[in-house]
Amino acid sequence: MTAPASKAPASGLRAWGPWLAMAIVVVVALAIGTLAQSEPTPEERAQNIAETIRCPSCKSQSVASSDTPSSQGVRLLIVERIAAGDTDEQIRDFVASRYTREILLDPEGSGFGTLVWALPVMFVIVAVAGLVYRFRDYRPGDRKVTQADRALVAEALAAPGDRAPEPAEDLV
């Protein structure tokens, strides 16, 4: 039995083809998911906005999940502003102008709020860079099969009766 010749590393389209196909599938799936969404109903808009605003009196819940009178008032205000034709950001800005910017659950994109948005992105970039650095020289095709490897495989594939019995240790 002869050992198969070792494969040469794939290059060009053979090496990048699967990655390119996966990238195309991801882009198409994201495009379909983004473009296929319908316009939300006013009730869905009110619920989505209410989930991004903190309860004025309890501070640990969103307006959508709180039943305090102040949360009910903010939810009513949201519904009224939607009926008036305001955009989601206009409604959020209006509520923030009445209570302070701290009532919004998602941080703004400037100052300290930038860290909340930027740190996870930076962490992912550093993690991917670390993995690329660690595995940049990894080539699975670089290893050659040795005679010792072949003997080990042949021994493992041999029938149980074909092996020489192992010597037993004397117990003292």
C-alpha positions as CSV (number, residue, x, y, z in Angstrom):
1,M,0.0,0.0,0.0
2,T,1.4,3.4,-1.0
3,A,0.9,6.6,0.8
4,P,-0.9,9.3,-1.2
5,A,1.3,12.2,-2.2
6,S,1.0,15.2,0.1
7,K,-1.3,17.9,-1.3
8,A,0.1,21.2,-2.4
9,P,-1.4,24.2,-0.6
10,A,-4.4,25.6,-2.5
11,S,-3.9,28.9,-4.1
12,G,-5.9,31.5,-6.0
13,L,-9.6,30.9,-6.4
14,R,-9.4,27.4,-4.9
15,A,-8.2,28.9,-1.6
16,W,-10.4,32.0,-1.5
17,G,-13.5,30.6,-3.3
18,P,-15.3,29.3,-0.2
19,W,-14.6,32.5,1.6
20,L,-15.9,34.6,-1.3
21,A,-19.0,32.4,-1.6
22,M,-19.7,32.8,2.1
23,A,-19.2,36.6,1.9
24,I,-21.7,36.8,-1.0
25,V,-24.3,34.7,0.9
26,V,-23.9,37.0,4.0
27,V,-24.3,40.2,1.9
28,V,-27.3,38.8,0.1
29,A,-28.9,37.7,3.3
30,L,-28.4,41.1,4.9
31,A,-29.7,42.9,1.9
32,I,-32.9,40.7,1.8
33,G,-33.4,41.1,5.6
34,T,-33.0,44.9,5.4
35,L,-35.0,45.6,2.2
36,A,-37.8,43.1,2.9
37,Q,-38.9,44.8,6.1
38,S,-42.3,46.6,6.0
39,E,-43.1,49.9,7.6
40,P,-44.0,49.4,11.3
41,T,-47.5,50.2,12.4
42,P,-47.9,53.2,14.8
43,E,-48.4,50.8,17.7
44,E,-45.1,49.0,16.9
45,R,-43.3,52.4,16.6
46,A,-44.7,53.5,20.0
47,Q,-43.5,50.2,21.5
48,N,-40.0,50.5,20.0
49,I,-39.6,54.1,21.1
50,A,-41.0,53.2,24.6
51,E,-38.3,50.5,24.9
52,T,-35.5,53.1,24.5
53,I,-36.8,55.5,27.1
54,R,-36.2,55.0,30.8
55,C,-39.0,55.2,33.4
56,P,-38.8,58.7,35.0
57,S,-39.7,57.4,38.4
58,C,-38.2,54.0,38.8
59,K,-35.0,54.4,36.7
60,S,-34.3,50.7,36.3
61,Q,-37.0,49.9,33.7
62,S,-38.0,51.1,30.3
63,V,-41.2,53.0,29.9
64,A,-42.5,50.0,27.9
65,S,-42.2,47.6,30.9
66,S,-43.1,50.0,33.7
67,D,-46.7,50.6,35.0
68,T,-46.0,53.7,37.0
69,P,-48.2,56.8,36.2
70,S,-45.2,58.7,34.9
71,S,-44.4,55.8,32.4
72,Q,-48.0,55.8,31.3
73,G,-47.8,59.5,30.7
74,V,-44.6,59.1,28.6
75,R,-46.3,56.3,26.6
76,L,-49.3,58.6,26.0
77,L,-47.0,61.4,24.9
78,I,-45.2,59.0,22.5
79,V,-48.6,58.0,20.9
80,E,-49.6,61.7,20.6
81,R,-46.3,62.7,18.9
82,I,-46.6,59.7,16.5
83,A,-50.1,60.9,15.6
84,A,-48.7,64.4,15.1
85,G,-46.3,63.0,12.5
86,D,-43.0,63.3,14.4
87,T,-40.1,61.0,13.6
88,D,-38.7,58.6,16.2
89,E,-35.7,60.8,16.8
90,Q,-37.9,63.9,17.2
91,I,-40.0,62.1,19.8
92,R,-36.9,60.9,21.7
93,D,-35.4,64.4,21.6
94,F,-38.7,65.9,22.8
95,V,-38.9,63.5,25.7
96,A,-35.2,64.2,26.5
97,S,-35.8,67.9,26.4
98,R,-38.6,67.6,29.0
99,Y,-36.8,65.2,31.4
100,T,-33.0,65.4,30.6
101,R,-30.8,63.3,28.3
102,E,-30.3,60.7,31.0
103,I,-33.9,59.4,30.4
104,L,-32.7,57.8,27.1
105,L,-31.6,54.2,27.6
106,D,-29.1,54.1,24.7
107,P,-26.2,56.4,25.1
108,E,-25.5,59.2,22.8
109,G,-22.6,59.0,20.3
110,S,-20.4,61.6,21.9
111,G,-18.4,62.0,25.1
112,F,-18.5,59.1,27.5
113,G,-21.3,57.5,25.4
114,T,-18.8,56.9,22.6
115,L,-16.9,54.5,24.8
116,V,-20.1,52.4,25.3
117,W,-20.4,52.0,21.5
118,A,-16.7,51.8,20.7
119,L,-15.3,49.4,23.3
120,P,-17.1,46.3,22.0
121,V,-16.1,47.1,18.4
122,M,-12.5,47.6,19.5
123,F,-12.6,44.4,21.5
124,V,-13.7,42.4,18.4
125,I,-11.1,44.0,16.2
126,V,-8.3,43.3,18.7
127,A,-9.5,39.7,19.2
128,V,-9.6,39.0,15.4
129,A,-6.2,40.6,15.0
130,G,-4.8,38.4,17.8
131,L,-6.2,35.3,16.1
132,V,-4.8,36.3,12.8
133,Y,-1.4,37.0,14.4
134,R,-1.4,33.7,16.3
135,F,-2.4,31.6,13.3
136,R,-0.6,33.5,10.5
137,D,2.0,30.8,10.0
138,Y,-0.3,27.8,10.5
139,R,-0.2,25.5,7.4
140,P,-1.8,22.1,7.9
141,G,-0.2,20.8,4.6
142,D,3.4,21.4,5.8
143,R,3.6,18.2,7.8
144,K,5.1,15.1,6.3
145,V,4.1,11.5,7.2
146,T,6.9,9.6,8.8
147,Q,7.5,5.9,9.0
148,A,6.7,6.0,12.7
149,D,3.3,7.5,11.9
150,R,2.6,4.7,9.3
151,A,3.6,2.1,11.9
152,L,1.3,3.6,14.5
153,V,-1.7,3.6,12.1
154,A,-0.9,0.0,10.9
155,E,-0.8,-1.1,14.5
156,A,-4.1,0.6,15.3
157,L,-5.8,-1.0,12.3
158,A,-4.5,-4.5,13.0
159,A,-7.1,-7.0,14.1
160,P,-7.0,-7.7,17.9
161,G,-5.7,-11.2,17.4
162,D,-2.8,-10.0,15.2
163,R,-1.1,-8.1,18.0
164,A,1.5,-9.6,20.2
165,P,0.4,-10.0,23.8
166,E,1.6,-7.4,26.2
167,P,3.8,-8.7,29.0
168,A,2.1,-8.7,32.3
169,E,3.7,-7.0,35.2
170,D,4.6,-9.1,38.2
171,L,2.7,-8.1,41.4
172,V,4.9,-8.2,44.5
